[in-house]
Amino acid sequence: MRRPPIFGPWTRDDARAGIAVSPDGWDSETISYPNVFELDGSTYMYYQGNQVGKFGFWAWPD
Amino acid sequence: MALPNGCVEFAQSPQALVCADFIRVYFSTRQRDAFGKYVSHVAFVDFDRQLSRMLGVSKHAVIELGGLGCFDEHGIFPMSPVPGRRSRARLYDGVEPQGFGTQSIHRSAWPTSTDDGRSFSEVRDRPGGYLLAARAVSDRRRVRGVARRHLSHVVHLRDRVDVRRPPATPPSGCTRSGTQPRRTASLGRRKAGS
């Protein structure tokens, strides 16, 4: 039996994300695979850049 | 710093694990096999707690790839590290990509570590082993607290194989003891009236 979705429906609003692709460089096309974690009272998010992480990842502070 | 397993590019799906003295970030990186195809390996890099200095990169295979025919023979990524109880083991799940053209086959597993996350052992040793992994995930004793919150897709997988759920009622006409004749696949001639 298929369960109903827990959240949603979704409305896309990129302005609320607080992060976007950079004007140029390794994360200028896509940012994906976020990984959020807390460290010493701060929140960080790792994410990978262009071409599914071909050029690496970075930690973005809250 | 050189990557392990001869990997030269890609650092995908970063997954941070906050340790006492450092931050360990697992990621997936790629090598080319003898046929020029990508093969993904799990590696990790350790940073200081200010995330400003790299302390080291793994020099070994964090998870050995599966053998011939196993679901993870061509690569492992990504993963969700979860600190284990009593700091005895850390658990995470791996999802497997393998390309056939542009297609990927994804399976989940639940390997564990007994050496503080330096390496992990997989619940599979033969083709189809992911089913065993799925049953391991279904063990409620291993899916608690943090794991339940962070590995919702694994929990979903657990639900799919939860043996405690009562068996679904088969649709009418499909019961073996029902009044309708049991349907069987047949490649040959059927007897008249069957």
Interface residues (C-beta under 8 A of the other chain):
Chain A: M1 Y33 N35 F37 E38 L39 D40 Y44 Y46 Y47 Q48 V52 G53 K54 F55 G56 F57 A59
Chain B: E9 F10 A11 Q12 S13 P14 Q15 A16 V18 I23 V25 F27 S28 R49 L51 P78 A168
